[in-house]
Amino acid sequence: MDVLLSILEGFRNPDAHRRELLLHQKFLIFGICGEIRSSIIRYRSKMETSEDYYPRIESVQDSIGNTWTHEGPGTGKALFTNNKLRPGDIINFIVTARDPLGESVEIAVMKPFDILIQIRSLRKYHGESSGIDDSIGFFYEVSPPKNDKS
């Protein structure tokens, strides 16, 4: 772990060094981060809980600055963002999810009045009775469209 972290430290803050990371450097960083996350999941799985058998959402970040992490302060299955949106606004999400068995997971995004992100493995059994393994809701206040009477 120390070796991996020391390699990552060499890449920290490329803006301060006035250089863009090269593509192979970015892939190296993604690979090292994946190894670290896998090590954490293997460690957690040694605790022999049913939660560690099923895939888990580790973090979700939206494009307007909100971040939810599995072990962050006040963690639950929802993040109330206090952001106001209008119809037509576009939000992008970065979802980090891992399966302790290393299998593929499916990600679904549902959007009634909130954004619900769900994952599930391709296995027969799932962590929740609804047929998914994990989910997190991002809640936004949606205002009506602006009335542009000029």
Backbone bond lengths (Angstrom), bond angles and torsions (degrees), N, CA, C in turn:
res aa  C-N    CA-C-N  psi(-1)  N-CA   C-N-CA  omega(-1)  CA-C   N-CA-C  phi
1 M - - - 1.444 - - 1.532 110.56 -
2 D 1.337 116.86 -40.48 1.457 120.12 179.38 1.527 111.75 -60.96
3 V 1.325 116.20 -39.19 1.468 120.39 179.76 1.528 109.93 -64.11
4 L 1.355 116.29 -46.27 1.467 120.09 -179.85 1.523 111.22 -62.04
5 L 1.320 116.68 -43.66 1.467 120.31 179.82 1.526 111.67 -65.95
6 S 1.317 117.64 -35.55 1.462 119.08 178.90 1.535 110.86 -69.35
7 I 1.331 117.40 -34.77 1.477 119.80 175.43 1.524 109.38 -64.88
8 L 1.334 116.97 -44.34 1.470 120.52 178.74 1.524 111.62 -61.71
9 E 1.320 116.78 -38.14 1.455 120.59 -178.45 1.526 111.43 -59.82
10 G 1.319 116.67 -32.48 1.457 120.31 179.05 1.525 113.65 -66.63
11 F 1.335 117.00 -19.42 1.462 120.99 -179.10 1.522 113.10 -100.09
12 R 1.335 117.52 -4.40 1.458 118.87 -172.31 1.517 111.47 -65.24
13 N 1.321 113.06 144.18 1.454 123.29 174.81 1.529 114.19 51.98
14 P 1.352 117.13 63.98 1.473 118.95 179.38 1.525 112.43 -64.45
15 D 1.359 118.73 -23.98 1.469 120.28 178.97 1.515 111.11 -65.82
16 A 1.342 116.11 -35.38 1.463 119.11 179.57 1.520 110.84 -66.66
17 H 1.319 116.24 -27.26 1.461 120.77 179.96 1.531 111.45 -95.29
18 R 1.332 115.84 4.49 1.474 122.42 176.92 1.522 113.04 56.97
19 R 1.335 115.74 41.70 1.464 117.84 176.83 1.519 109.41 -143.95
20 E 1.298 114.63 146.95 1.463 121.74 175.35 1.520 107.85 -87.31
21 L 1.334 115.91 141.98 1.462 119.02 176.51 1.524 109.70 -69.52
22 L 1.308 116.64 140.04 1.455 121.54 176.27 1.522 109.15 -76.26
23 L 1.328 116.08 159.02 1.460 120.78 -175.90 1.525 111.97 -57.23
24 H 1.330 117.87 -44.29 1.469 119.50 -179.19 1.525 111.46 -66.41
25 Q 1.348 117.24 -29.96 1.462 120.04 176.41 1.528 111.05 -69.13
26 K 1.334 116.15 -40.04 1.466 120.13 177.43 1.528 110.40 -62.64
27 F 1.336 116.76 -42.97 1.458 119.99 178.55 1.529 111.55 -64.34
28 L 1.325 116.70 -37.66 1.462 120.54 176.85 1.531 110.00 -62.59
29 I 1.321 116.64 -43.47 1.470 121.21 178.90 1.525 110.29 -62.82
30 F 1.340 117.54 -45.70 1.473 120.74 177.74 1.525 110.57 -59.64
31 G 1.324 116.79 -41.72 1.459 120.58 -179.56 1.520 112.38 -65.36
32 I 1.329 116.18 -44.14 1.465 120.00 179.06 1.522 110.16 -63.89
33 C 1.326 116.92 -43.45 1.473 120.11 178.46 1.525 110.49 -62.17
34 G 1.316 117.97 -39.21 1.462 121.60 176.95 1.515 111.88 -62.59
35 E 1.335 116.68 -40.93 1.465 120.54 177.56 1.524 111.65 -64.21
36 I 1.314 115.83 -41.66 1.471 119.65 179.17 1.527 109.95 -64.77
37 R 1.342 117.50 -45.39 1.472 120.50 178.16 1.515 111.12 -61.33
38 S 1.329 116.98 -41.45 1.468 120.41 178.64 1.517 111.18 -63.16
39 S 1.323 116.87 -39.13 1.472 120.34 177.41 1.519 110.99 -63.16
40 I 1.312 115.92 -40.98 1.472 119.92 178.17 1.522 110.04 -63.92
41 I 1.328 117.36 -42.26 1.468 120.44 179.56 1.519 110.67 -66.03
42 R 1.329 117.45 -40.70 1.471 119.27 177.16 1.524 110.69 -61.89
43 Y 1.329 116.75 -40.26 1.458 120.87 177.83 1.530 110.18 -62.11
44 R 1.337 115.54 -46.89 1.468 119.43 179.40 1.523 111.57 -62.74
45 S 1.313 116.84 -37.08 1.466 119.27 -176.53 1.520 112.24 -68.29
46 K 1.340 117.14 -20.19 1.464 119.98 176.91 1.526 111.81 -70.93
47 M 1.329 116.47 -11.80 1.458 120.22 178.20 1.522 111.93 -77.36
48 E 1.347 116.94 -6.77 1.459 123.08 174.85 1.523 114.34 55.90
49 T 1.322 116.44 45.56 1.464 118.81 174.09 1.523 108.20 -107.38
50 S 1.317 116.32 154.96 1.463 119.72 -179.75 1.525 110.77 -65.38
51 E 1.336 117.12 -27.70 1.450 120.67 179.42 1.521 111.39 -62.58
52 D 1.313 117.67 -32.89 1.452 121.30 -178.38 1.524 112.87 -81.56
53 Y 1.322 117.84 -6.38 1.450 120.71 177.22 1.522 110.56 -83.21
54 Y 1.316 115.66 -32.75 1.458 120.85 -175.05 1.523 111.12 -94.40
55 P 1.332 116.45 154.27 1.464 120.22 176.66 1.531 110.81 -58.13
56 R 1.309 114.88 154.31 1.457 120.53 -176.13 1.524 109.28 -139.78
57 I 1.319 115.21 142.13 1.459 120.15 170.92 1.515 106.51 -80.85
58 E 1.337 116.66 123.49 1.454 120.69 -179.72 1.523 111.85 -89.23
59 S 1.335 116.27 -40.68 1.463 119.21 179.36 1.521 109.70 -159.28
60 V 1.328 114.39 154.34 1.462 121.75 174.02 1.522 106.59 -138.34
61 Q 1.331 115.35 132.95 1.455 120.73 177.88 1.514 108.15 -129.18
62 D 1.341 116.69 132.90 1.464 118.59 176.27 1.528 109.39 -99.30
63 S 1.332 115.23 168.97 1.466 120.20 -173.91 1.523 113.42 -78.79
64 I 1.348 117.46 0.97 1.466 118.40 177.51 1.527 111.90 -111.65
65 G 1.335 116.29 16.76 1.451 120.11 169.52 1.516 117.67 101.39
66 N 1.334 118.70 5.10 1.460 120.87 178.87 1.519 110.13 -92.96
67 T 1.336 116.25 136.72 1.459 121.21 -179.81 1.514 109.76 -133.15
68 W 1.327 116.49 134.31 1.460 123.43 172.94 1.518 107.08 -118.68
69 T 1.329 116.84 134.58 1.453 120.80 173.63 1.517 109.01 -126.98
70 H 1.308 115.79 152.36 1.461 121.74 -176.60 1.518 111.86 -60.33
71 E 1.312 117.01 -32.20 1.459 120.34 -176.16 1.520 112.54 -117.18
72 G 1.331 116.33 20.97 1.461 119.82 179.73 1.516 111.81 -77.79
73 P 1.341 116.62 175.63 1.465 120.20 -179.55 1.527 110.43 -65.58
74 G 1.313 116.38 137.59 1.465 121.54 177.99 1.503 113.19 63.87
75 T 1.319 117.17 33.00 1.455 119.26 -176.23 1.513 110.68 -65.57
76 G 1.257 114.99 144.54 1.444 125.61 176.06 1.507 105.27 -161.48
77 K 1.280 115.96 -160.55 1.460 118.91 -179.93 1.527 111.58 -101.44
78 A 1.327 116.93 19.21 1.460 120.11 179.85 1.521 109.73 -148.41
79 L 1.323 115.62 149.26 1.451 122.33 174.10 1.524 107.31 -128.18
80 F 1.314 117.08 114.10 1.456 122.01 176.99 1.521 107.10 -88.95
81 T 1.327 116.03 109.05 1.461 121.65 -167.89 1.522 114.97 -81.31
82 N 1.324 118.21 -24.38 1.472 122.64 -174.35 1.526 112.18 62.64
83 N 1.338 117.50 20.00 1.461 121.51 174.82 1.518 109.30 -94.89
84 K 1.341 115.62 142.34 1.460 120.80 177.00 1.522 108.76 -102.10
85 L 1.324 115.57 127.57 1.460 121.67 179.71 1.515 109.66 -116.95
86 R 1.313 115.35 161.94 1.465 121.94 174.92 1.521 108.28 -124.34
87 P 1.316 116.70 152.76 1.476 118.86 176.60 1.525 110.39 -52.31
88 G 1.299 116.03 134.88 1.461 122.20 -178.61 1.522 113.47 97.94
89 D 1.337 117.66 -15.47 1.461 119.57 176.00 1.525 109.34 -63.39
90 I 1.308 116.48 143.09 1.463 121.87 -179.67 1.525 108.59 -114.36
91 I 1.330 115.53 130.36 1.453 121.26 177.92 1.523 107.78 -122.52
92 N 1.319 116.71 132.77 1.459 122.12 174.72 1.526 108.67 -103.29
93 F 1.337 115.96 149.56 1.453 121.26 -179.30 1.522 110.35 -126.99
94 I 1.329 115.32 144.16 1.460 122.20 169.15 1.520 105.78 -113.34
95 V 1.330 116.22 117.47 1.462 121.92 -177.94 1.519 108.45 -112.33
96 T 1.331 116.09 127.13 1.453 121.31 173.79 1.515 107.37 -110.83
97 A 1.327 116.23 117.79 1.462 121.72 -179.86 1.521 108.16 -136.26
98 R 1.320 115.82 147.58 1.460 120.63 -178.73 1.512 110.33 -135.73
99 D 1.318 114.82 144.51 1.456 122.38 173.29 1.522 106.77 -107.11
100 P 1.344 118.20 121.75 1.458 119.47 -177.89 1.523 113.85 -61.02
101 L 1.343 117.00 -20.78 1.456 120.15 178.25 1.524 112.05 -91.07
102 G 1.333 116.43 0.02 1.456 120.82 177.01 1.517 114.65 77.25
103 E 1.324 117.58 12.63 1.463 120.56 -179.82 1.525 110.39 -87.06
104 S 1.328 115.61 167.42 1.461 121.10 178.56 1.520 110.29 -71.17
105 V 1.327 115.68 153.06 1.459 121.38 174.34 1.520 108.20 -126.99
106 E 1.319 115.43 154.78 1.452 121.76 174.30 1.518 107.90 -101.78
107 I 1.327 116.61 145.00 1.459 121.05 178.30 1.517 107.42 -120.22
108 A 1.330 116.17 132.15 1.457 121.90 177.05 1.518 108.55 -122.77
109 V 1.319 116.35 145.09 1.459 121.77 175.58 1.523 107.21 -122.04
110 M 1.327 116.01 120.95 1.458 122.28 179.43 1.525 106.94 -111.06
111 K 1.334 117.88 146.18 1.467 118.20 -176.85 1.522 112.99 -143.31
112 P 1.329 119.43 71.66 1.454 118.55 172.77 1.536 110.01 -71.36
113 F 1.317 120.44 -80.30 1.462 124.49 172.49 1.520 110.26 -120.13
114 D 1.289 115.60 -0.05 1.447 122.76 176.51 1.519 106.29 -138.63
115 I 1.293 116.80 174.13 1.453 121.02 177.43 1.521 106.92 -106.05
116 L 1.317 116.94 119.45 1.455 121.95 178.80 1.515 108.11 -111.55
117 I 1.325 116.22 119.36 1.458 122.20 179.79 1.517 107.20 -105.60
118 Q 1.324 116.16 126.39 1.460 121.65 -177.82 1.520 109.89 -126.46
119 I 1.344 115.44 148.87 1.457 119.79 172.40 1.517 108.56 -130.84
120 R 1.335 114.89 155.87 1.458 120.40 172.98 1.522 108.52 -155.58
121 S 1.325 113.46 150.50 1.459 119.21 176.05 1.517 107.96 -83.84
122 L 1.311 115.81 175.18 1.458 120.49 177.55 1.528 111.03 -92.16
123 R 1.349 116.66 7.78 1.456 120.55 179.30 1.526 111.27 -74.48
124 K 1.322 115.88 167.62 1.463 121.84 -178.21 1.528 112.01 -69.90
125 Y 1.339 117.62 -36.97 1.462 121.79 -176.41 1.516 110.15 -107.28
126 H 1.336 115.09 147.86 1.459 120.66 -176.69 1.516 110.57 -130.91
127 G 1.329 116.33 161.84 1.454 122.69 -175.26 1.517 114.53 -69.56
128 E 1.325 117.94 -22.17 1.460 121.20 179.84 1.524 109.02 -124.46
129 S 1.318 115.97 151.99 1.465 120.68 -175.44 1.528 113.00 -65.61
130 S 1.317 117.66 -18.03 1.464 121.12 -179.66 1.526 112.96 -78.57
131 G 1.341 117.54 0.51 1.462 120.59 178.85 1.516 113.92 90.20
132 I 1.323 116.83 12.20 1.465 120.65 174.80 1.522 107.86 -116.52
133 D 1.330 116.22 169.75 1.458 120.60 179.63 1.526 112.74 -103.87
134 D 1.320 117.33 -33.03 1.460 119.94 -179.42 1.517 108.55 -160.27
135 S 1.335 116.53 156.25 1.464 120.55 178.06 1.520 109.59 -154.98
136 I 1.322 114.97 157.09 1.460 122.16 175.47 1.522 107.54 -145.03
137 G 1.320 116.66 136.64 1.462 121.28 178.39 1.516 110.82 -106.50
138 F 1.316 116.66 134.32 1.461 123.23 171.99 1.525 106.11 -107.79
139 F 1.322 117.63 124.63 1.455 121.81 -176.41 1.523 110.03 -110.60
140 Y 1.332 114.88 132.61 1.457 122.54 179.98 1.522 108.48 -128.36
141 E 1.319 116.47 153.13 1.461 120.63 171.54 1.525 106.37 -88.59
142 V 1.323 116.32 128.35 1.470 120.31 -178.98 1.518 108.18 -108.98
143 S 1.326 116.07 117.59 1.456 122.51 178.77 1.520 109.61 -91.87
144 P 1.327 117.21 155.84 1.470 118.70 176.75 1.517 110.39 -66.99
145 P 1.348 116.58 160.01 1.469 118.88 179.47 1.522 110.40 -59.23
146 K 1.319 115.99 150.26 1.457 120.73 176.68 1.520 108.67 -68.03
147 N 1.311 116.25 140.66 1.457 121.25 177.67 1.522 107.10 -93.16
148 D 1.333 115.68 101.29 1.458 120.89 -175.51 1.520 109.93 -90.31
149 K 1.315 117.61 81.47 1.472 122.31 175.59 1.519 107.65 -100.85
150 S 1.315 115.31 101.61 1.474 118.92 -177.92 1.475 111.24 -100.77
